């Protein structure tokens, strides 16, 4: 059984060097306890998805340039997530407004070859998904 994700959930990127957090804006939201419930559309970098400290992906142009300047030694650079598409999959049995609720099993892809996962959803509410 999957758990719903709420504001303040802990995220992890496969190319990031530190955890990040999910921010859910309170507009048009269902609230679980005291936190707004996230939807699959809460994927905007720097608004919903915080940076993961440093990025170590060679697909990131900043990392590639810094690594080349360091004679091929990997040189991680500040993380700025680039998320071209929403979280997937969302809940099939729980909507928040017109959008599917975000589940702890959902992932989001970064353009720099990272996969973002939910480490701690911030809630214990379960869905049937």
N, C-alpha and C positions, 0 to 999 in steps of 0.2 A: 504494500500500500504506500502510496506517495503522500508527502506532506505538502501543504500549502506554504508558500514563501511570503514573508512579510518584510516591511521596511527594516533595514539594519541587518539583513541576512549577510552571511560571510561567503564571499566568492573566491575562487581560485582559477588562475589562468595557467595553462600548461607551459606558456612561455614567460610568465611573470615571475618575479622573485620574491613577492610578498602577497599576502591575502588582500583582497579588496572588499568593499561593501556595496550593497545594493540600496539605493535610495528610491523610495516610492513617494511620489508627490501625493498629497492628501486629497486632491480634487477628484470628485466622482468615484470614491473608493468605498469598498466594504472594509470595515475595521474588525480585526480579530484581536481581542483583548484591547490593547491600546495602540496597535500598529496597523497601518493600512496594508491590505493584501495586494501583492504584486500581480501583474498580468504579463502575458508574453510580449506586450508592447513596451514594457519598462526595460528598454535595452539601449537607451541613448547614452553614448560615452560622455563622461564628465557631468551628466545630469543624473542618470540612474546608475551607471556603472563607473565606480571610482577606479583610478589607475592602480596597477599592481606593482608599484615602486619602479623597478627596472625591467625592461624587455630584453630577452636574450635571443630573440628570433632573427636569424640571418635574412629572413624575408622582409624584415623591417628596414627600410632604406637608411635610417639613422644608425642602426646597429651595423648594417653592412658597411657603411662608410667609415664608422669608427673602427671596425674590425680590420678593414683594409689599411687604415692609417696606423694601426697597431701591428702591422706586418703579419696579419692573419690570426692574431690572438683575439679570441672572442672578447668584445668590449660592449657589455650591456649598456643600454641608454635609457633615459626616462621613458616610462610607459605612457603612451597615449592610445588607448584602445580605439580601434576602427571596426565598428560592428555594423555591417551592411544589412543584416536581416534580424528579425525578432528571435526570441527564445523559441525552442522547439523541443519536444512537443509540449503543448499546454494541456490543461485538464479538459477532458471531454464532458465532464459532468458538473463543472463549476465555472460560472461566468462572473466577472466583475465588470459591470456595465456591459458593453457589447463584446468584450474580449475574454478569451480563455484565461483562467487563473494560472499563475506560474507554479510549477511543481518542483520539488527538490531533485527530481530526476531530469529536468530540462537542462539543455545546454545552449550555448550561443557561440558562434564562430567569430573570431577576429580575423581581419584581412591579413594580419601578419602571422598566420599559421597557428594561432593559439586557439585552444578550446577552453571556454569558460564554463566552469561547473559550480554548483551550489554545494558548499561544504556544510553550512549550518543554516537551515531555512528560517530560524528564529521563531518557530512555532511547532506545536505538536499536533495541530489539527490534521486529520487524515482525509483523503478522498478515496474513491473507489478505483481510481486509475491505476 
